[in-house]
């Protein structure tokens, strides 16, 4: 799942748990990706590309057994929940743990079989291969999911424009016939990691800003404060 739609997932949690601050939920839904960026920079995890990058199927998340494995994410979820419980914020810990878990679930629904069961040799890997085999369907799924998050949240038009706009900005990655900047990243995996990191930061900020511009949201928050 691309950065904008992971960020949009935070809107579902905010809608369901209105009293929970949006910022920690936004950070939680992208915690796995922040770990992936750091571990790539440190050389612990590895990303590779084909000699020519025409679409997302030419990018390979070759080795990421810590940031994106099922077992390490489950451990992180339990740890966050436990820290919340220890601090007397059990509900918050559980919500943030579920937000972290949402990233794994969405990646399993889209990735090319690169989500390992755990950080050990020859661990089985999972994913639908949606990106590599059905890029058109992947694009429609990503866009539709982002719009669904907006709809459930009942966001304003600015937030919808942000979600749709960031999705459209990635369109060349799903259609090999559409030229885009991705070929400049062929054989330059750390440049790719840096681009993704910038996308993460920008989309988190944009969704936070757009959520705050929702007239319906402002009315609900005002009415709760009055009660």
N, C-alpha and C positions, 0 to 999 in steps of 0.2 A: 504494500500500500504506500502511496506517495505521501509526502510530508503534509500537504494541505488536508488530506482526508484523515490522517491520524489526528491532526489538530482539531478537525471538525468533530471527531469522536468525543472530545471534551464537552461539546455542547449537549450531547445526550446525557452525560453525567450531571451537568449543570441543570438541565431541565428536570431530571429525576430528583436530584438532591440540591434544591435551590439555595440552601444556606451554606453550602460548601463553597469556599472561594474558588474562582475559576483558575487563577494562576497555578496553584499546586496541581490541579487536575491536568492542565495543559502540559506542565513539566512531566507529570507521571506518564501520560500517554506517549511521550517521546523519550522516556528514560532509556529504553533499549537502544534507540538510535543514537542518543548521546554517548552511550557506552561503546557502540559500534564505531563512531567517529574517533573517539579517543584510542581505542584498541588498534584501529588501522594506523593512526599516526604513530603509535608506539611500535608497530610492526608485529603485534601479537596476533591480530587477525588480518586477513588478506582479501583484497578485491582484485579481479583481473578483467581484462576486456579482450575481445577479438581484435585483430589487426585493423579492422574497420568497424566503427560503431554506427550502425544504421538505425537500430531500434533497441528497445530495452532488452531483448533476447540476446544481444551481443555483449551485455554486461553480466559478469559472473561474481556473485558473492561467494568466493571460492572457499573461504575458511572463516567461520564466525561461530565457534562452538561455545563461546562464553556470553556474548551479548544477545544472541538469538537462539539459544538452545532451549528446548522445552523444560528440562530439569532446572537449569539455572534461573529461568524466568519464574518458575514455580517457587524456587527458594527465595527469590527476591520478593515475590508477592507475600509469602509467609513472614518474611523479615519485616517488611513495611507494616503489615498488619500487627505484628508483635510489638514493634516500636510504638505504634499508635496506642495499642492496649496498655503498654507500660507507661505511657505518658498520660493516660486517662482519656485518650481520644480514640477509642476503639472503632467507632463509626467512621471517623475520618481515615484511620489506617486501612480499614476494609475497603473504603471507596477508592483510595489511592492505589491499593493493591489490585483492585479490579481494573482500574485505568491502565496500569502497567500490563496486566494480562490481555487487555483489549488489543494492544499492539501485536502480540504474538498471534492472536486469533486472526486478525486481519491479514497479517503476513502469510500465515498458513493458507489463507484463501486465495492468495495471488502469486506467491513466490514460485520459483522454478526448482522445487525440490532441494532447497539449500538450508532448511531449518532442521538442525540436528536434534536428536533425542536428548543428548547430553554431551558434556565436554570430555569425551573419551574416544580412543581410536576406533575407527570403523563403526561409529554410531550410525544407526539408520537415519535417513533424512526425509523430510516431508515437505509437501507443497503441492498445489494443484497444477503447476506449470502453466498457469493462465497467461502470464506475461510472455513466455516463449512460444506457446502454441496458438493462443487465441488473443493476440494483442488488441484487436478491435473490441472483442467482448470485454477485455480487461479495462480498456478506456471507458466503455459505457458503464461498467460496474463501478469504477472509481468515481466517475462524474455523478452517477445516480446515487451512490452512497453519500457523497458529500452533500448533495441537494437534500437527501432524506434527513441528514443530521440537521441541516438548516430548517427544514420543515418541522421536525419534531421540536426543535428549540423555539420555533416561532420567531425567527430572527427577522431583521429588517432587510431592506433592499441592498444596503451597503454590504452587509454580511454575505448575502447571496452573490453579489458581484465579486467579492473576494474569493469565495469558494469556486465559482465557475471560472473566474479569470485565471486563478492558479492552475486549475485543471487544464484549461485550454493552453496554457503556457507549456505544458508537457506533451502536447499532442504529437509532436514529431517523434517522440520516443515510442509511440505506439504504431506509427505508420512509416515503414521504411521509405516509401515514395515521397514523403514530405521532408525536405532538407531542414536541418536544425543544427544547433551548436554541439550536439553530442559527439560528432566525429572528432572534434578537437580533443576529446578526452581519451581517444584510443591509445592504449599503451601508457596512459598517465593516470593510474588509479588514485593517487593522492589528490590530483586535481579534481577528479570525480567526487572523492570524499569531501573535499572542501566545498564544492558546489552544493552537495547535498546538505552539508552543515549550514551553509548560508540559507538554503531553502527552509530548513527546520526553523531557524531563528526568525526569518521573515514571516513564515506562515503562522507560527505561534503568536507573534506580535499582532499580525493582521486579524486573526480570529479573535484574539482578546479585544482588540479595538473595535472590530465589527460587532461583536456581541454587546459591547457597551453602548452601541448606537441603535440598538433595537428599541423602538418605541414601546412595543408590547412588553419587553423585558423591564423597561423603566417603570411602567405602570404597575407591574406585578410586585417589583421590589418596593415601590412606594406604598402600595397597599399593605404589604406585610409589615413594613416599618410602622405604619399607623396602628396596626393591630397590636 
